[in-house]
Amino acid sequence: MNRILILAAAAALVAAPAFAQSIHISTAGKSAEQVKAEVFKAANTLCAHAVVGATFPAEEMRVCVADTVRTTLAQSSDPQLKLASR
Protein backbone atom coordinates (compact mmCIF):
# COMPACT_ATOMS: atom_id res chain seq x y z
CA MET A 1 0.00 0.00 0.00
CA ASN A 2 1.19 3.52 -0.63
CA ARG A 3 2.64 5.07 2.49
CA ILE A 4 1.11 8.46 1.79
CA LEU A 5 -1.86 9.54 -0.30
CA ILE A 6 -1.96 13.10 -1.50
CA LEU A 7 -5.41 14.56 -1.60
CA ALA A 8 -6.23 17.58 -3.75
CA ALA A 9 -9.57 19.31 -4.04
CA ALA A 10 -11.16 19.19 -7.46
CA ALA A 11 -9.59 22.05 -9.38
CA ALA A 12 -12.74 22.63 -11.41
CA LEU A 13 -14.49 23.99 -8.33
CA VAL A 14 -11.71 26.35 -7.32
CA ALA A 15 -12.08 29.83 -8.72
CA ALA A 16 -8.34 30.52 -8.77
CA PRO A 17 -5.46 28.03 -8.81
CA ALA A 18 -3.91 29.88 -5.88
CA PHE A 19 -6.59 28.34 -3.65
CA ALA A 20 -5.63 24.76 -4.52
CA GLN A 21 -4.58 22.82 -1.44
CA SER A 22 -3.44 19.32 -0.60
CA ILE A 23 -3.37 17.12 2.47
CA HIS A 24 -0.99 14.21 3.00
CA ILE A 25 -2.47 11.11 4.62
CA SER A 26 -0.25 8.38 6.01
CA THR A 27 -1.50 4.90 5.14
CA ALA A 28 1.04 2.95 7.20
CA GLY A 29 -0.67 0.29 9.30
CA LYS A 30 -4.20 1.30 8.28
CA SER A 31 -6.93 -0.75 6.64
CA ALA A 32 -8.50 0.33 3.38
CA GLU A 33 -11.62 1.42 5.27
CA GLN A 34 -9.57 3.56 7.68
CA VAL A 35 -7.76 5.21 4.78
CA LYS A 36 -11.05 5.82 2.95
CA ALA A 37 -12.51 7.45 6.08
CA GLU A 38 -9.48 9.73 6.42
CA VAL A 39 -9.62 10.63 2.72
CA PHE A 40 -13.32 11.51 3.10
CA LYS A 41 -12.59 13.70 6.13
CA ALA A 42 -9.73 15.47 4.34
CA ALA A 43 -11.85 15.95 1.21
CA ASN A 44 -14.50 17.66 3.33
CA THR A 45 -11.86 20.03 4.70
CA LEU A 46 -10.42 20.86 1.27
CA CYS A 47 -13.77 21.19 -0.46
CA ALA A 48 -15.14 23.47 2.25
CA HIS A 49 -12.47 25.97 1.24
CA ALA A 50 -13.06 25.38 -2.47
CA VAL A 51 -16.78 26.17 -2.43
CA VAL A 52 -16.68 29.41 -0.45
CA GLY A 53 -18.78 31.94 -2.33
CA ALA A 54 -20.29 29.33 -4.66
CA THR A 55 -23.79 29.86 -6.01
CA PHE A 56 -24.90 26.39 -4.90
CA PRO A 57 -22.41 25.53 -2.13
CA ALA A 58 -24.17 22.40 -0.81
CA GLU A 59 -24.35 20.79 -4.25
CA GLU A 60 -20.83 21.85 -5.18
CA MET A 61 -19.56 20.54 -1.83
CA ARG A 62 -21.19 17.15 -2.44
CA VAL A 63 -19.75 16.90 -5.95
CA CYS A 64 -16.30 18.09 -4.85
CA VAL A 65 -16.07 15.58 -1.99
CA ALA A 66 -17.29 12.67 -4.13
CA ASP A 67 -14.92 13.51 -7.00
CA THR A 68 -11.96 14.11 -4.69
CA VAL A 69 -12.43 10.84 -2.79
CA ARG A 70 -12.94 8.83 -5.99
CA THR A 71 -9.93 10.38 -7.74
CA THR A 72 -7.65 10.03 -4.73
CA LEU A 73 -8.49 6.38 -4.12
CA ALA A 74 -8.21 5.56 -7.83
CA GLN A 75 -4.64 6.92 -7.87
CA SER A 76 -3.52 4.52 -5.14
CA SER A 77 -1.41 1.50 -6.00
CA ASP A 78 -3.37 -0.55 -3.43
CA PRO A 79 -5.98 -2.72 -5.20
CA GLN A 80 -8.41 -2.49 -2.26
CA LEU A 81 -8.34 1.30 -2.36
CA LYS A 82 -8.83 1.29 -6.13
CA LEU A 83 -11.91 -0.91 -5.68
CA ALA A 84 -13.23 1.45 -3.00
CA SER A 85 -13.05 4.31 -5.51
CA ARG A 86 -15.81 2.82 -7.69
C-alpha positions as CSV (number, residue, x, y, z in Angstrom):
1,M,0.0,0.0,0.0
2,N,1.2,3.5,-0.6
3,R,2.6,5.1,2.5
4,I,1.1,8.5,1.8
5,L,-1.9,9.5,-0.3
6,I,-2.0,13.1,-1.5
7,L,-5.4,14.6,-1.6
8,A,-6.2,17.6,-3.7
9,A,-9.6,19.3,-4.0
10,A,-11.2,19.2,-7.5
11,A,-9.6,22.1,-9.4
12,A,-12.7,22.6,-11.4
13,L,-14.5,24.0,-8.3
14,V,-11.7,26.4,-7.3
15,A,-12.1,29.8,-8.7
16,A,-8.3,30.5,-8.8
17,P,-5.5,28.0,-8.8
18,A,-3.9,29.9,-5.9
19,F,-6.6,28.3,-3.7
20,A,-5.6,24.8,-4.5
21,Q,-4.6,22.8,-1.4
22,S,-3.4,19.3,-0.6
23,I,-3.4,17.1,2.5
24,H,-1.0,14.2,3.0
25,I,-2.5,11.1,4.6
26,S,-0.2,8.4,6.0
27,T,-1.5,4.9,5.1
28,A,1.0,3.0,7.2
29,G,-0.7,0.3,9.3
30,K,-4.2,1.3,8.3
31,S,-6.9,-0.8,6.6
32,A,-8.5,0.3,3.4
33,E,-11.6,1.4,5.3
34,Q,-9.6,3.6,7.7
35,V,-7.8,5.2,4.8
36,K,-11.0,5.8,2.9
37,A,-12.5,7.4,6.1
38,E,-9.5,9.7,6.4
39,V,-9.6,10.6,2.7
40,F,-13.3,11.5,3.1
41,K,-12.6,13.7,6.1
42,A,-9.7,15.5,4.3
43,A,-11.8,15.9,1.2
44,N,-14.5,17.7,3.3
45,T,-11.9,20.0,4.7
46,L,-10.4,20.9,1.3
47,C,-13.8,21.2,-0.5
48,A,-15.1,23.5,2.3
49,H,-12.5,26.0,1.2
50,A,-13.1,25.4,-2.5
51,V,-16.8,26.2,-2.4
52,V,-16.7,29.4,-0.4
53,G,-18.8,31.9,-2.3
54,A,-20.3,29.3,-4.7
55,T,-23.8,29.9,-6.0
56,F,-24.9,26.4,-4.9
57,P,-22.4,25.5,-2.1
58,A,-24.2,22.4,-0.8
59,E,-24.4,20.8,-4.2
60,E,-20.8,21.8,-5.2
61,M,-19.6,20.5,-1.8
62,R,-21.2,17.1,-2.4
63,V,-19.7,16.9,-6.0
64,C,-16.3,18.1,-4.8
65,V,-16.1,15.6,-2.0
66,A,-17.3,12.7,-4.1
67,D,-14.9,13.5,-7.0
68,T,-12.0,14.1,-4.7
69,V,-12.4,10.8,-2.8
70,R,-12.9,8.8,-6.0
71,T,-9.9,10.4,-7.7
72,T,-7.6,10.0,-4.7
73,L,-8.5,6.4,-4.1
74,A,-8.2,5.6,-7.8
75,Q,-4.6,6.9,-7.9
76,S,-3.5,4.5,-5.1
77,S,-1.4,1.5,-6.0
78,D,-3.4,-0.6,-3.4
79,P,-6.0,-2.7,-5.2
80,Q,-8.4,-2.5,-2.3
81,L,-8.3,1.3,-2.4
82,K,-8.8,1.3,-6.1
83,L,-11.9,-0.9,-5.7
84,A,-13.2,1.5,-3.0
85,S,-13.0,4.3,-5.5
86,R,-15.8,2.8,-7.7
